[in-house]
Amino acid sequence: MCARKHFNKRPSDISLERIDFEHINLDPINLEHNDLGHNYRHNQRLLLLDNVQETWPLRLLHVKTMESIPRSEDERGVHYGGVRAPAYNIMSYTWGRYRDDAKGEAIAVTGPGGSNLGWDIPKIKRETAFGANDFSAVLREVAGDGEFVWVDVACMNQNQGSPDFADQLGKQAAIFNRARQSYVWLHQTGEEEMKATLQLMTEILESAFEIREGVNSHGKYKNNIPQRHADIKTLERLLVDPWFSSLWTLQEAYIQKDAVILAKGGRTVHFRVSSVPELLTVRSISGICTQLHSWVWQPIKTLIDEAGLRQLQSKNPLVLLSASARRTATQPADKIYGIMQIFGLRLASGWTCLAS
C-alpha cells in the first residue's frame, strides 16, 4: 500500500491491539466450499471466455485541471496528454440512486485544453448525497501526490448507448486492477460515526476474546442482547452505507481488497490491530466483521451477510455468487453481469439469468 502524506491526518484513538485477529478464530466458517447451486444455474454455451487482461482506460481525469484526457498511443506506447503510462488512483462509490438531473449538482469537467467533454456529467442531489464541491475535494484527496484519477462519470462516456461506455464497462476489472491505489468513498457515513462504530466493534471483540481466554465467562455483550438497541444502531451506522449494498461495488471490492475507506468528508480513519496504526480498508473491515459475526445481534449479522463481507475474506471468487444475490441491482441479470469479470468472463448476447 502506498504511504501518502494525507494518510496521517487526524488519526483516531481507536485501538484494537489487544485482539489477535489471526488466532482468535471465533467463527470458523468455510467459505471455500459453499453450495452455490441453489442460487444460480447457467448453461455453459451462454458464457464466452474473455481473457480480461490489464488494459489502459480510454480516459483519465487530470485532477488539477479537471480535464478528461483521452488515451493516445504511438510507437513509444500509451500516453495521456503526453504523460507516458501514468500511475493513477481510482475511486469506488455509489451515485446512481442519488441522481437528480433537474436539481442536482455536477462537477465541472472538460476535455483537453477546456474543450467540450462530449457528454454531461450526471447531477447528484446535494441534500441526500454530495455536492460538486464535496466531490471535487474528495477527488483531490484520492489523487494525493499524483496527477490522474479514474472516476466513472469523468472517464466513461455517459451518453445513452455509447459504445465507449459499453467497452469500458466490460473492462472494469482490468481498469481497477491496474490502478496504483484504490479508494472507497462512503459519502453517507461521517468520520465520527465510523470511529464510534469501530470503537464498539473493538469492545465486542475484546469481550469475545476474554470469553475465549476464560477471563470473562458471561460476556457482557453476549448476554445482554435485548438491551443493546443503542449499540445496534451504532453498528448500523457504518454497515447501512449504500456502498455495502450496491452490486457493482462488490466486484470492485474483491479486486481491490486493500482499497482505503474514506469517510463522508474524504478523510481516512485509522485503527490499531497492533502497536502501529493502520488505515481502515476493505480488507480490514471485512476481517473485523467476519470475527464479529458470531458475537453480534441478528440485525447486524444480516447486514454483514447482505454486504457479503465474510465472502470478501475468501480467495475463491465463486463465493461472490452468493454475495451478489443479496446485493441491490436494477436488473436481475446484473447479479451475474456485475461480477463476471472476476472470472475472466464476458456473457454472450441474449443470455439469461436463472436465479431461483
Buried (B, 14 or more C-beta within 10 A) or exposed (E): EEEBEEBEEEBBEBBBEEBBBEEBEBBEEEBEEBEBEEBBEBEEEBBEEBEBEEBBBBBBBBBEBBBBBBBEEEEEEBBBBEBEEBBBBBBBBBBEBBEBEEEBBBBEBBBBEEEEBBBEBBBBBBEEBBBBEBBBBBBEBBBBEBBBBBBBBBBBBBEEEBEBBEEBBBBBBBBBBBBEBBBBBBBBBBBBBBBBBBBBBBEBBBBBBBBBEEEBEEBEBBEEEEEBEEBBEBBBBBBBBBBBBBBBBBBBBBBBBEBBBBBBBBBBBBBBBEEEBBBBBBBBBBBBBBBBBEBBBEBBBEBBBBBBBBBBBBEEBBBBBBBBBBBBBEEEBBBBBBBBBBBEBBBEEEBEBEEE
